[in-house]
């Protein structure tokens, strides 16, 4: 499993990651964590991970991708651009490459809303993103979309 963390709001993302990791570990999943500066860079990191497999014969793609971050509305349209375009790009990647992807990039008006969504003992959106990935991995297995082991 690949966990991509947009580190623009590090404390919020640490809490999202904590929730995601709890869920993954409860299910016996292994994971690697990667950091990017902000939510806008998350889709590029996923695409780089996919592309890196093109250069290695002995590696395969991650089973799933947990995308974590936080975008808080400011006084300009920057929020709308980052929130919409990162979501669109991740959905495009998921569809084009049949990725099991969990979207845990929370979009909020205030820091208080962000904490409400991030905290493991509240809405736990990081854990929700991890559960989504696990569900999509199971769907891919049922549809025989994983390479056969030789």
N, C-alpha and C positions, 0 to 999 in steps of 0.2 A: 504494500500500500504506500502511496506517496501522499504525504501531507504537505501542502503548500501554504505557508503562512505569510500573509501581507502584513508587514511589521509597522505600518504607519501609526497604529495605536497599540503599542506593544503589550500593555497590561490587559487590554480587552482580548487581544489575540492569544495571549498566554492562557486566559480562561477558556476561550473557545477550544484551544488545543488540549487543554486538560480534559474537557468533556469528550472530545473526539478520541483521545488516547484511552480513556477509561472504557469506552464502548469497544474499541478495537481489541484491547487487551482482554476484556471479558469474553470476546469471541475467538481468542487465540490467534489473532491476526498480527503479522509482523508489519513494521512500517519504517519509513525513513522520512525525516523532516527536512524541509527545504524552506529557505526564507527569501522573500522578495520585498522590495521597498514598500509597495502599496498594492491596492486591489487591481489597478489597471495592468500590473505586470503579471498577475496570476495566470491568465490564459497563455501568455508567452512561455511561462515556465512549464506548463503542461505540454505545450507543443514542443519545447526543447527536449523534454523527457521522451516524448514519442519519437522525435527525430534521432535522439541518441541511440535508440535501438537499431536504427538503420545501419549503424557503423559497427555493430557487434554481433557476431554470429552465435555467441554463447550466452547472450542475455535476452530476456524477453521483457515485454512491457510490464509495468506495474499492473496488478489486478484491478486496482481502483485508485481514484484520486479524490482526496478530501481537500477542498479549497476553503480556506479560512481567511477572514478579514473583516474590516469594519469601515464603512463610509458614513460620515456624519454630515448632515446638510449644513452648508455655510451660507454666506451672503451672495454667492455667485452661482452660475449654472454648472460649475465644475462638478458638483455632486451628481447632477443628472447624467453628465457625460460619463463619469467614472462608473457609476452604478449600472447604467444601461449597457454601456459597451462591454464591460467585463462580463456581465451576465450573458449578453448575446454571444460573445466570443466563446465562452465556456460551453454554452448550449450547442453552438456550431461544432465545436471540437467533439463533444459527446456524441452528436449525431453522425458526423463524418467518420469518426474512428471507432464507433460503437464502444465508447468508454463508459465504465461504471464511475459516475462522478457525483459527489455530494457537494452541494452548494451551501457553504457556511459563511458567505460574505454577507454580514448583516448591514442593513441600511436603516439609518435612524435620523431623527431630527435633533436629538440631544444625547449627551453622554449618559444621562440617567437611563434613557431607553436602551442604549447599547449595553449597559451593565445588566439590565433586566433580561435581555435576550442572551447574553453571554454566560452569565453565572450558571454553574453546574447545578446549583440548588434552586434555580428559577426556571427559565425557559430552555436552557442548555442547547442552544443552537449548534454548538460544536458536536455534541453527542448525536443530535438529530442528523447532521451531515454525515457522520460516520455510519449511522444506521441506514441511511439512504444508500450509501455506497455498498454496504453489505447486501442490501435487498437487490440492488442492480447486478451485483456479482452473481447472486443466486439466479436471477433471471437469465443472465448470459449463459450460465451453466445449463439451465433447462433448455435453452435454445441452441445449445451446442456451438457457442461462439468462442470457445477457448481452444487453442491449438491442442491437438492430441499429443500426449506424452509418448515418447519413443524410448 
